[in-house]
Amino acid sequence: MFKKTSIMLSVCSLLYIIPAKAEFFDVVAKIKHSVVGIGINTPTSRPQNILRGTGFVIGNGHYVITNAHVLPTELDESLLQKMAIFIGSGKNAKVRDAEIIATSDLYDLAILRLSGSPLPAMSLADKTIRPDGSDIAFTGFPIGGVLGLYPVTHRGIIASTTPTVIPVQTAGQINLKMLKRMRNPYSVYQLDATAYPGNSGSAMYDMKTGNVLGIINKVFVQSTKEALLSNPSGITYAIPVKYLHLILKENNITL
């Protein structure tokens, strides 16, 4: 479904400057060029490509951000399987190699380095937590790559900022992940827009500026795996961008 190639882009096209009074459709049109798919490429089998989630490009056009849980846990070397970044759109999307630069199990974030020529990059907002009621949007691949790589945009508001530790009725409901978060709790955004499994790793951004405010994540309320497409929880969480800034600093990555 996807073809492997190298795309040459001029350096001047890498940074999108969105006018202060840009219409939302202008913002979406520019951001879509920075949205990529994350998955597995198996050249020796069918299907060749499996999409596991969404990512977005930042910095010099070679860094890709996604959720850590989106990354493949096992690759079959006998089948020449590799982690891959899917770029472009439609049925002729391209496949790029990528390597893992850093991951954080605590914040469920991963930083990848993209091979080949750079892609247009999104800008990160500052570390300020945005207030409830702020308008947001996110663009990703909610139904994966079944029909091709077609980014979809959802919009909503920040409904609340909540702790990562979800209250339980009995002690028996507490698991190891919850215990770890209790030792180092932090806040996440709760949104009123519904994300689906393929949206994991999508950038949540300001609808006016296009700046990244957070990273979509569904696993904070799902102890095992995300809800099926036919039965989403209706609750979407996003990791504030301040924690991405922290991971970038810890790994000496300057944007």
Buried (B, 14 or more C-beta within 10 A) or exposed (E): BBEEEEEEBEEEEBEBEBEEEBEBEBBBEBBBBBBBBBBBBBEEEEEBBBBBBBBBBBBBBBBBBBBBBBBBEEEEEEEEBBBBBBBBBEEEBBBBBBEEBBBBEBBBBBBBBBEBBBBBBBBBBEEEBBEEEBEBBBBBBBBBBEEBBBBBBBBBBBBEBBEBBEEEEEEEEEEEBBEBBEEEEBBBBBBBBBBBBBBBBBBBBBBBBBBBBBBBBBBBBBEEEBBEEEEBEEBBBBBBBBBBBBBBEEEEBEE
